[in-house]
Amino acid sequence: MTELKRRPLPHDFHPPVPSFAVTSEDVREGATLKGDQVQAEGNTSPQLRWSGFPPETRSFAVTCFDPDAPTGSGFWHWVLFDIPASVTELPAGAGSGGFDGLPGGAVHARNDYGTKEFGGAAPPPGDGPHRYVFTVYAVDREKLGPDSDASPAVVGFNLRFHALARAQLIGVYEVPAES
C-alpha cells in the first residue's frame, strides 16, 4: 500500500466535541476494508456499535466520507440521521440493499453517488489508498432538521450545530493501477 494522503476530515472544521467509542465487526481502524464494503464487490454497509456517548443524546447520525477522493471536496458514501437514541448498533446491511435492521424513523440523505443508501468504496485505479471515515454523531435533538432530499453539506451544517459528541473509525482501500 502506498502512503496515505492527509487531507482534512469533515469534522476538522467543526468545533471540538467530546469523543465516544465506535466499533465494528466489519471495519478495523487503519485496516483495508473488506470486499463487502466495496462498491464493485458487496456494497454493504458495515456493522457498527457505539457506546460512551453523553446521556443527553436524543438521536444519532452516521456518515461515511472519503476525504481523499480526487474531487476537491471529498466524497460522501453514507449519510444517515435521526437514528433513535435507543439504538446503539446497526447490523451489516442496515444502510444498503433491503435496509434490514434500519431503525424506524432513520433518514437516509443522498450520498455522492446520488442514492439514498450506503455506497461502497470505489477509488480510481492507481490513485493510492483512500480513507473511509465512518463517523457516529451523538445529536442533541430527536430530529436533526433536514429531510431525505438534503445534500450531505446541509446535513453536515446541521451536525456542526447539534453534535454533542463524535466517534470515528477509519478504514482504507485502494485499487492498484491497471497494467
N, C-alpha and C positions, 0 to 999 in steps of 0.2 A: 504494500500500500504506500502511496506517495504521501508527502506531508499534507496535513490538514490546513485548509485556509483559515484565517482568523477574522472573518467578517463579524460585525456585531450581531447579537441576538436581539429579537424584537423588544424584549423587556429591558435591555440595557439602557433604553431611552426613557423608561418609566421610573417613578420614584422608588427607592428601595422599600421592600416589604419583607417581613419575616419569611423564612422558608419552612417547609414541612417535607415529609417523606413520600416518594412515589417509587413503587417497584413494579416489575413486570416479569412474567414468565417468558415473554417473547423478545424483549429488548433489554440488553445489558449495557450499562454505562461504558461508552467508548468502544464497544464491540460492533462487528459487522452485523447489519440487520439480517434476519432470516428471510428466506425466499417468500414466506407468507406476507411480509411487509413490502414486497417489491411489486411494482405495477405489472410487470410482464409475467410474474410467476404466480403469486397468490392474491395480491391486492386486498389483504385482510387487515383490518385494524387490530392492533395488539391488545392483549390483556393488560390492564393497568389497575393497580390497587394503591390507595393513598391513606395516610394517617398523620396525626400530629398537627392538624390544621386548627385554627382558632375556634373556640366554642361559639363565637357569634356568627360563624359561617351560615349563610342562608341558601347558597347553591354553589355549584362548581361549573367551571368551563374547562375544556380540554382542547388543546391545539397541537398541531404538528407543523413545524416550519423548517424549511431548508434555507439557511442564510447564504449558502454557497452556490445557489443556482445562478447561472450566468444571465441574470435579468437586470441587475442594478437594484432590484428591490426584493430579492429572495423569492421564495415560492411557498405558498400555503397549501399544505397537503390535507389538513383536517381542521375544522373549526366547529366545535360543538359546545353549546352553552345551555343554561337553565337546567342543568342536571340537579335533581333534588338533593338537599343537604343530607338526607338519609342514605344516599348512595355513595359508597366508598370504593367501589370496584366496577369496572367494565370488563365483561368477558371478551375474549378474542372474537372479532366479527361483529361486535355491537355497533360499530360505525360503518359497516360495509355489508354488501350482499343483502340478506333478508333482515338485517338490523337485529338479529337475535340477541336479546339481553339489553337492548337500548331502553333505558328507563322512560316511562311515560312523562311527557312534558319537556323532555330534552329537545333542543332545536339544533339542527344542522344548518349552518350558513354555507354558502357555496365556497368551494375551495378554488384554487387557481386552475384546476382542470375544468372548472365550470359546473361541477356536480356538487350535490349536497350529501356528501359522504366522505369517508376516508379515501384518499388516493395514494397509492404506494409510491415508493422511491423509484425514480426514473432519470438519473443524471445522464447527461450526454456522454457517449463513449469517449474515453481519454481525457475527461475533464477533471480527473483526480477525485479523491474522496469528498463526499458531501456529508455534512452533519444533519441529522434529522432530530430536531429538538421537540420532544414531547413535553408539554407543559400542562400542569393541572393548576388552575387558579381557584382559590377559595374566595367567594364573592359575597359582598355584604348585603345582597338583596336576592329575593327568590327569582325575579325576572330581570335579566340584565337590561332589557330595553329594546334592542333590535329584533327584527323578525328574520325568517329564513332567507329573505332576499338581500340581506345586508352583505356588504363586502367584508373580507377579513379586516380591512383597515377600520371600518366602522365598529366592528366587534372589538378590535384592539383598542380603539379610542375609549369605548365604554369600560373595558377592563382596566385601563390606565387609572380611571377614577373610582373603580369599585372593587379592585382586588385587595383583599385583606392579607393574603399570603400567596406564595407560589412554590411549586415543586417542579423540578425538571429532570428529565432523563434523556441522554443524547446517545443515539446510535449512529453509525456511519455506514455508507455504502458507496461503491464506485463501480463503474463499468469500464473494463480495460479498453484501450484504444483498439480499433479494428485494424487487423493486419493488412 
